[in-house]
Amino acid sequence: MLESSQPVPLAVNASDPDGNLVLVRFLDGTNCIGALTNGDLAITWDDISPGTHVLSVVATDNRGASVATQPITITLQAPNLPPAVEWLAPEGGTILQSPHVVVLQVNASDPDGRVAQVEYFVGPDSVGIATNDPFQLTWGPQTEGTYELRAVATDDRGSQVASDTMTLTVLPPNQLPVVQILNPTNGFTVAPTQAVTVEAMATDSDGTIVQVEFRDGTNSLGVVSNSPYSLLWTNAIVGSHSLSAVATDDRGGSTTSDTTLLSVLPPNQPPIVQWLSPTNGSILQMPQPVTLQADASDPDGAIVQVEFLDGTNSLGVVSNPPYSLLWTNATVGTHSLSAVATDDRAAASTSDSIDITLASAPTNEVALFIRSAELVEDQTSPSDTSTGETPNRQFVLHLEGPDGNATVIEASTDLKDWISISTNTLMNGATVGVDSQAKSFNLRFYRARLATQTP
C-alpha cells in the first residue's frame, strides 16, 4: 500500500539465452507506463493516480519473441491528511491551590482515518499515552511550581500533530487568614436606638484579604472589601446577639473569628430613691455628726451610686447599700437635703427634698432671755361686747438669744408638769412665742429654753 504522491521505482530482471533484448515495456493494465531498450531495466513511476493498479512487464528479443511477467497488484492511497488536536482540560493558566490529581484531556480527530494515540508531555517528559477516545489521562503534580503541558496526536498512518502548550501553576498550601473582632467588646450593651460600629482586623500571611463578612449568628450584616473592615449596624433589635467576622483571602480560604456577645437593652427604667433620715423638719444640735440615709432600687438593673446633696452642693457619694453617709461638717442653719440615685445605664432620679435645722451647741456663756411678755387681743377672733363675753386675749413672749437656734416655750399651771406651746427659730437673735390658750387659765407659768437643751 503506497501513497499516490510518492514516486514508485519499478525494476525487472530479464535476459535472452540466444540473443539479446531489444525492448522492455512496463504496463499498468494495458497502458504502457515506460519502455527501455537498453541499460538497467528500471524506471520511476510518477504522477500515479490513487487506486488499484495491475502491473506487468513484457520483454522482446532481437528475433521478435516476447514474454510477459505474471501481473502484480498494488494499491495507491490518497495523500495522508494529518490529525487535529485541541487542548481541553485543564484550561491554560489554571492555578491549583495545592498539588493534587488532575485529568488531562484533548479533542483529537483525523479527517481521513483515525487517531491511533495521544501522548501527553509535561515539559520534555512524556507522562502517559491515551489510545481511546476521549483520550483522557490522569496526572498528579507532586510539588508546587509552573508546568508546561502539551499533547501529540498520532493517526493510523503515522502522522503526528502537537497541541498548543498550556501552563498549569501549582501553589503551595494556602495559609488561612487571621481575623479578630475589635468592636464591640465582648459583653457590650447598647440602647435599642443606638447604632453599633462593628469592626474587625484581618490579615493574610501569604496573600490578600478580599472580603470580611460580619454576622449576627448566621445572619449576614454586610460585607466589607477594603480595610478598615468596619460597618455601622443601625437596626439591632432588643436581645442578645452573637457577633462574628468571616475573613476570606485571595485563594478562597476563610476563617471565622471568635464570637462577641452584644446585648441590646430595652428602654431604661429610671431608679427609685426615697429619703429615709433625718426626717423632714428635724432640729439637730451642733457639732453632733448627722447620719444621712436613703433607700434606692432599680427595676431593670442595678444602682451604681447614691449622691447626697445639700441644695446643689454634694455631700458625698455612696456606691453600695446601705446608702448611708455621715455628715460631719454641717453648718448652723436650715438645710434642704436630697439624694440622687444613678443606675447602671446612667439614668438618675432625685428624692423629695427634706428640710432640717442645725442649732448651735449650748454653752455656759450662751443665754436665752425673755425680754418681755404681754397680753394682747387676738385680732383674728374679736370678742362680742354685747354679750358681756371676756375679750379673747393671747399671751405673747419676746425672746432673745443666739442666732439660728431653735427655741421651745413651755407652760405649766403647777410648775411641775410642763407642755410645749411654741417652737421657733431665733432669727437675727430674736423670736416671738404666742400662747393662744392663755384666756382659758386663771394662772399659768411660762419658761423658755433652747430646743437642744434638756428640760
C-alpha positions as CSV (number, residue, x, y, z in Angstrom):
1,M,0.0,0.0,0.0
2,L,1.6,3.2,-1.2
3,E,0.6,6.9,-1.3
4,S,-0.2,8.2,-4.7
5,S,2.0,11.2,-4.1
6,Q,5.1,9.0,-3.8
7,P,7.2,8.1,-6.9
8,V,7.3,4.3,-7.3
9,P,10.5,2.7,-8.6
10,L,9.9,-0.3,-10.9
11,A,12.6,-2.8,-11.9
12,V,12.7,-6.2,-13.7
13,N,15.4,-8.9,-14.3
14,A,15.2,-10.0,-18.0
15,S,17.7,-11.9,-20.4
16,D,17.7,-13.8,-23.7
17,P,19.6,-17.1,-23.9
18,D,20.2,-17.0,-27.6
19,G,20.2,-13.4,-28.5
20,N,19.6,-10.0,-26.9
21,L,16.7,-8.0,-25.7
22,V,15.6,-5.1,-27.8
23,L,12.6,-3.8,-25.8
24,V,11.2,-4.0,-22.2
25,R,7.8,-2.4,-21.6
26,F,6.2,-1.7,-18.2
27,L,2.5,-1.9,-18.3
28,D,-0.3,-0.7,-15.9
29,G,-3.0,-2.9,-17.2
30,T,-2.7,-2.3,-20.9
31,N,-1.2,1.2,-20.6
32,C,2.5,1.5,-21.1
33,I,4.0,3.5,-18.3
34,G,7.6,3.1,-19.5
35,A,9.8,1.4,-22.1
36,L,13.5,0.6,-22.1
37,T,15.8,-0.5,-25.0
38,N,19.0,-0.9,-23.1
39,G,20.8,-0.3,-19.9
40,D,19.3,-1.0,-16.5
41,L,15.8,-2.5,-16.6
42,A,14.3,0.0,-14.1
43,I,12.0,3.1,-14.2
44,T,10.5,5.6,-11.8
45,W,6.7,5.8,-12.0
46,D,5.5,9.4,-11.2
47,D,2.1,11.0,-11.1
48,I,0.2,8.0,-10.1
49,S,-3.5,8.2,-9.5
50,P,-4.9,6.7,-6.3
51,G,-6.5,3.3,-6.7
52,T,-5.6,-0.3,-7.6
53,H,-3.1,-0.9,-10.4
54,V,-2.2,-4.2,-12.1
55,L,1.4,-4.1,-13.2
56,S,3.3,-6.3,-15.7
57,V,6.5,-6.3,-17.9
58,V,6.8,-7.5,-21.5
59,A,10.3,-8.3,-22.9
60,T,11.0,-8.6,-26.6
61,D,14.3,-10.1,-28.1
62,N,16.1,-9.5,-31.3
63,R,14.2,-12.1,-33.2
64,G,10.7,-10.7,-32.2
65,A,9.9,-13.2,-29.5
66,S,8.1,-11.6,-26.5
67,V,7.3,-12.9,-23.0
68,A,5.3,-11.2,-20.1
69,T,5.8,-11.4,-16.4
70,Q,3.0,-12.5,-14.0
71,P,1.0,-9.4,-13.2
72,I,1.3,-7.9,-9.7
73,T,-1.3,-5.7,-8.0
74,I,-0.5,-2.5,-6.0
75,T,-2.8,0.0,-4.3
76,L,-2.0,3.7,-4.1
77,Q,-3.7,5.7,-1.3
78,A,-4.5,9.4,-1.5
79,P,-2.0,11.7,0.4
80,N,-2.5,11.4,4.2
81,L,-4.2,14.4,6.0
82,P,-2.7,15.0,9.5
83,P,-4.8,14.6,12.6
84,A,-6.2,17.6,14.5
85,V,-5.7,18.0,18.3
86,E,-7.2,20.7,20.6
87,W,-6.4,21.0,24.3
88,L,-9.5,20.9,26.5
89,A,-8.6,20.5,30.2
90,P,-7.3,21.8,32.4
91,E,-7.5,25.3,30.8
92,G,-4.4,27.2,30.1
93,G,-3.4,29.4,33.1
94,T,-5.2,27.1,35.6
95,I,-4.0,27.6,39.2
96,L,-4.2,24.7,41.7
97,Q,-4.3,25.6,45.3
98,S,-2.2,22.6,46.2
99,P,-0.7,19.5,44.5
100,H,-3.4,17.1,43.5
101,V,-4.5,14.8,40.7
102,V,-5.9,16.4,37.5
103,V,-7.4,14.9,34.4
104,L,-5.7,15.8,31.1
105,Q,-7.9,15.8,28.1
106,V,-7.8,16.9,24.4
107,N,-10.2,16.7,21.4
108,A,-8.4,14.7,18.7
109,S,-9.7,13.6,15.3
110,D,-8.4,12.5,11.9
111,P,-10.1,13.6,8.6
112,D,-9.1,10.6,6.6
113,G,-8.6,7.9,9.1
114,R,-8.5,7.5,12.9
115,V,-6.4,8.7,15.8
116,A,-4.2,5.9,17.0
117,Q,-3.0,7.6,20.2
118,V,-2.5,10.8,22.1
119,E,0.7,11.2,24.1
120,Y,0.9,13.8,26.9
121,F,4.0,15.7,27.8
122,V,5.0,17.8,30.8
123,G,7.9,19.8,29.6
124,P,10.0,17.4,27.6
125,D,8.9,14.4,29.5
126,S,6.1,12.0,28.5
127,V,3.7,11.3,31.3
128,G,1.4,8.8,29.5
129,I,-0.4,7.7,26.4
130,A,-4.2,7.5,25.8
131,T,-5.4,5.3,22.9
132,N,-9.1,5.6,23.1
133,D,-11.5,8.5,22.7
134,P,-12.0,10.7,24.8
135,F,-8.2,10.5,25.1
136,Q,-8.0,11.3,28.9
137,L,-5.1,10.8,31.2
138,T,-4.9,11.2,35.0
139,W,-1.8,13.0,36.2
140,G,-0.8,14.4,39.6
141,P,1.9,17.0,40.1
142,Q,3.9,16.2,43.1
143,T,5.3,19.7,44.0
144,E,4.3,23.3,43.6
145,G,5.6,25.2,40.6
146,T,4.6,26.1,37.0
147,Y,4.2,23.2,34.4
148,E,4.1,23.4,30.6
149,L,1.6,20.8,29.2
150,R,1.1,19.7,25.6
151,A,-0.3,16.7,23.7
152,V,0.8,14.9,20.5
153,A,-1.8,13.1,18.4
154,T,-0.8,10.3,16.0
155,D,-3.1,8.9,13.3
156,D,-3.3,5.4,11.8
157,R,-0.8,6.3,9.1
158,G,1.8,7.7,11.4
159,S,1.2,11.4,11.0
160,Q,1.6,13.5,14.2
161,V,0.4,16.9,15.3
162,A,1.1,18.7,18.6
163,S,-1.4,20.8,20.6
164,D,-0.6,24.3,21.8
165,T,1.4,24.4,25.0
166,M,-0.7,25.2,28.2
167,T,0.6,26.3,31.6
168,L,-0.5,25.0,34.9
169,T,0.6,26.5,38.2
170,V,0.5,24.6,41.5
171,L,0.6,26.9,44.6
172,P,2.0,25.9,48.0
173,P,-0.6,25.1,50.6
174,N,-2.7,28.1,51.5
175,Q,-2.2,29.8,54.8
176,L,-5.6,30.8,56.1
177,P,-6.3,34.4,57.0
178,V,-6.4,35.7,60.6
179,V,-9.4,37.7,61.8
180,Q,-10.4,39.3,65.1
181,I,-13.4,41.3,66.2
182,L,-12.2,44.7,67.6
183,N,-15.5,46.4,68.4
184,P,-17.8,46.0,70.1
185,T,-16.0,44.3,73.0
186,N,-17.5,41.1,74.5
187,G,-20.4,41.8,76.8
188,F,-21.0,45.3,75.5
189,T,-24.5,46.7,76.0
190,V,-26.4,49.4,74.0
191,A,-29.7,51.1,74.0
192,P,-32.3,49.9,71.4
193,T,-31.9,53.0,69.2
194,Q,-28.1,53.2,69.4
195,A,-26.2,52.4,66.3
196,V,-23.3,49.9,66.7
197,T,-20.0,50.2,64.9
198,V,-18.8,46.6,64.2
199,E,-15.1,46.5,63.4
200,A,-12.6,43.7,62.7
201,M,-8.9,43.2,62.0
202,A,-8.0,40.7,59.2
203,T,-4.6,39.8,57.7
204,D,-3.3,37.1,55.3
205,S,0.3,35.9,55.6
206,D,0.6,34.6,52.0
207,G,-1.8,36.7,50.1
208,T,-4.5,39.4,50.5
209,I,-7.9,39.7,52.2
210,V,-10.7,40.0,49.6
211,Q,-13.6,40.5,52.0
212,V,-14.8,40.4,55.6
213,E,-18.3,39.5,56.3
214,F,-20.0,40.4,59.6
215,R,-22.6,38.1,61.0
216,D,-25.2,38.1,63.8
217,G,-25.4,34.4,64.5
218,T,-25.9,33.0,60.9
219,N,-27.4,36.2,59.5
220,S,-25.2,38.4,57.4
221,L,-25.0,42.0,58.5
222,G,-22.9,43.1,55.5
223,V,-19.6,42.6,53.6
224,V,-16.6,44.9,53.5
225,S,-14.0,44.6,50.8
226,N,-11.4,47.1,51.9
227,S,-9.6,47.9,55.1
228,P,-10.5,49.2,57.6
229,Y,-13.1,46.4,57.9
230,S,-15.9,48.3,59.6
231,L,-19.7,48.8,59.2
232,L,-22.4,50.7,61.1
233,W,-25.3,48.4,62.3
234,T,-28.4,50.5,62.8
235,N,-31.3,48.1,63.2
236,A,-30.2,45.8,66.1
237,I,-33.3,44.5,67.9
238,V,-33.6,44.1,71.7
239,G,-32.0,40.9,72.9
240,S,-28.7,39.1,72.9
241,H,-26.6,39.0,69.7
242,S,-23.6,36.7,68.9
243,L,-21.4,38.7,66.5
244,S,-18.6,37.2,64.4
245,A,-16.5,38.1,61.3
246,V,-15.5,35.8,58.4
247,A,-12.4,36.8,56.5
248,T,-11.8,35.3,53.0
249,D,-8.4,35.5,51.2
250,D,-7.5,35.6,47.6
251,R,-7.3,31.8,47.3
252,G,-10.7,31.2,48.8
253,G,-9.6,30.3,52.3
254,S,-11.7,31.6,55.1
255,T,-11.5,32.0,58.8
256,T,-14.2,32.9,61.4
257,S,-13.4,35.0,64.4
258,D,-14.3,34.2,68.0
259,T,-17.8,35.4,68.8
260,T,-18.5,38.6,70.7
261,L,-21.7,38.9,72.7
262,L,-23.7,42.1,72.4
263,S,-26.8,43.0,74.4
264,V,-29.4,45.4,73.1
265,L,-31.3,46.5,76.2
266,P,-35.0,47.5,76.3
267,P,-35.7,51.2,77.2
268,N,-34.2,52.0,80.6
269,Q,-36.5,52.4,83.6
270,P,-35.1,55.1,86.0
271,P,-34.1,54.2,89.5
272,I,-36.3,54.8,92.6
273,V,-34.9,56.7,95.5
274,Q,-36.5,57.6,98.9
275,W,-35.1,59.8,101.7
276,L,-35.1,57.9,105.0
277,S,-33.4,60.1,107.6
278,P,-33.2,62.5,109.2
279,T,-36.9,63.3,108.8
280,N,-38.3,66.4,107.4
281,G,-38.4,69.3,110.0
282,S,-35.8,67.7,112.3
283,I,-33.9,70.1,114.6
284,L,-30.4,68.8,115.4
285,Q,-27.7,70.2,117.6
286,M,-24.2,71.1,116.5
287,P,-21.5,69.8,116.5
288,Q,-23.1,66.3,116.5
289,P,-22.5,64.5,113.1
290,V,-25.6,63.9,111.0
291,T,-26.3,60.4,109.5
292,L,-27.9,60.8,106.1
293,Q,-29.7,57.7,104.8
294,A,-31.7,56.9,101.7
295,D,-33.2,53.8,100.1
296,A,-32.6,53.2,96.3
297,S,-33.5,50.4,93.9
298,D,-33.6,49.9,90.1
299,P,-36.4,47.9,88.4
300,D,-34.3,46.8,85.4
301,G,-30.8,47.0,86.6
302,A,-28.6,48.0,89.5
303,I,-27.8,51.1,91.5
304,V,-24.2,52.3,90.9
305,Q,-24.3,55.2,93.3
306,V,-26.3,57.5,95.6
307,E,-25.2,61.1,95.9
308,F,-26.4,63.1,98.9
309,L,-26.9,66.9,98.3
310,D,-27.4,69.9,100.4
311,G,-29.1,72.2,98.0
312,T,-26.9,71.8,95.0
313,N,-23.7,71.0,97.0
314,S,-22.6,67.4,97.0
315,L,-22.1,66.0,100.5
316,G,-20.7,62.7,99.2
317,V,-21.3,59.6,97.1
318,V,-22.1,56.1,98.3
319,S,-21.7,53.1,95.9
320,N,-23.0,50.2,98.0
321,P,-26.1,49.7,100.2
322,P,-27.0,50.6,102.8
323,Y,-26.8,54.1,101.2
324,S,-25.7,56.0,104.3
325,L,-23.4,58.9,104.8
326,L,-22.0,60.6,108.0
327,W,-22.1,64.4,107.5
328,T,-19.5,65.9,109.8
329,N,-19.1,69.4,108.6
330,A,-22.6,70.7,108.6
331,T,-23.1,74.4,109.4
332,V,-25.7,76.0,111.7
333,G,-28.9,76.9,109.9
334,T,-31.6,75.3,107.8
335,H,-30.6,72.8,105.1
336,S,-32.5,71.4,102.2
337,L,-31.3,67.8,101.7
338,S,-31.9,65.3,98.9
339,A,-30.5,62.1,97.4
340,V,-29.8,61.4,93.7
341,A,-29.6,57.7,92.7
342,T,-27.9,56.7,89.4
343,D,-28.4,53.2,87.8
344,D,-26.1,51.1,85.7
345,R,-27.4,52.7,82.5
346,A,-26.7,56.3,83.8
347,A,-30.3,57.2,84.4
348,A,-30.7,59.3,87.6
349,S,-33.6,60.1,89.9
350,T,-33.8,62.6,92.8
351,S,-35.7,62.0,96.0
352,D,-38.1,64.5,97.5
353,S,-36.1,67.1,99.5
354,I,-36.4,67.5,103.3
355,D,-35.5,70.4,105.5
356,I,-33.6,70.2,108.7
357,T,-32.3,72.8,111.1
358,L,-28.9,72.6,112.8
359,A,-28.7,74.6,116.0
360,S,-25.6,75.7,117.8
361,A,-24.5,73.7,120.8
362,P,-25.4,75.4,124.1
363,T,-22.6,76.8,126.3
364,N,-22.4,78.3,129.8
365,E,-21.9,81.7,128.2
366,V,-24.9,81.5,125.9
367,A,-28.2,82.6,127.4
368,L,-31.8,82.8,126.3
369,F,-33.8,85.8,127.6
370,I,-37.5,86.5,127.8
371,R,-37.2,90.2,127.2
372,S,-40.9,91.0,127.5
373,A,-44.3,89.4,127.9
374,E,-47.8,90.9,127.4
375,L,-51.4,90.1,126.9
376,V,-52.8,91.2,123.6
377,E,-56.2,90.9,122.0
378,D,-56.4,88.3,119.3
379,Q,-57.4,90.3,116.2
380,T,-58.3,87.2,114.2
381,S,-61.2,86.5,116.6
382,P,-62.7,89.7,118.1
383,S,-64.9,89.4,121.2
384,D,-68.6,90.3,121.3
385,T,-69.1,93.1,123.9
386,S,-72.9,93.0,123.5
387,T,-73.0,89.7,125.3
388,G,-70.5,90.6,128.0
389,E,-68.1,87.9,126.9
390,T,-64.5,88.1,128.1
391,P,-62.2,89.5,125.4
392,N,-60.1,86.8,123.5
393,R,-56.6,87.6,124.5
394,Q,-53.2,85.9,123.8
395,F,-50.0,85.9,125.9
396,V,-47.0,87.0,123.7
397,L,-43.4,86.4,124.8
398,H,-40.5,88.1,123.2
399,L,-37.2,86.0,123.3
400,E,-33.6,87.0,122.6
401,G,-30.7,84.6,122.2
402,P,-28.0,83.1,119.9
403,D,-29.0,83.4,116.3
404,G,-30.0,80.3,114.4
405,N,-31.0,78.3,117.5
406,A,-34.4,76.7,117.8
407,T,-36.4,77.7,120.9
408,V,-39.1,76.0,122.9
409,I,-41.7,77.8,125.0
410,E,-43.4,75.7,127.7
411,A,-46.3,76.4,130.0
412,S,-47.5,75.0,133.4
413,T,-50.2,75.6,136.0
414,D,-48.3,74.0,138.9
415,L,-44.6,74.4,138.0
416,K,-44.4,70.6,137.8
417,D,-46.0,69.5,134.5
418,W,-44.8,71.5,131.5
419,I,-46.1,71.3,128.0
420,S,-44.7,72.8,124.8
421,I,-46.8,75.6,123.4
422,S,-44.5,77.1,120.8
423,T,-41.3,76.2,118.8
424,N,-39.5,78.9,116.9
425,T,-36.0,79.7,115.5
426,L,-34.1,82.7,116.5
427,M,-33.7,85.0,113.5
428,N,-31.4,87.9,113.9
429,G,-31.2,87.0,117.6
430,A,-34.9,87.3,118.3
431,T,-38.2,85.4,118.1
432,V,-41.8,85.6,119.4
433,G,-43.8,82.9,121.1
434,V,-47.6,83.0,121.4
435,D,-49.9,81.2,123.9
436,S,-53.3,81.3,122.1
437,Q,-54.9,79.5,125.0
438,A,-53.9,82.0,127.7
439,K,-57.5,83.2,128.3
440,S,-58.6,79.7,129.4
441,F,-56.4,79.8,132.5
442,N,-56.6,82.0,135.6
443,L,-52.9,81.3,136.4
444,R,-50.2,80.0,134.1
445,F,-46.4,79.9,134.3
446,Y,-44.0,80.1,131.3
447,R,-40.4,79.2,130.6
448,A,-38.2,79.2,127.5
449,R,-35.2,77.0,126.5
450,L,-33.1,76.1,123.5
451,A,-34.5,73.1,121.7
452,T,-31.2,71.3,122.2
453,Q,-31.3,71.7,125.9
454,T,-32.8,69.1,128.2
455,P,-35.9,70.5,130.1
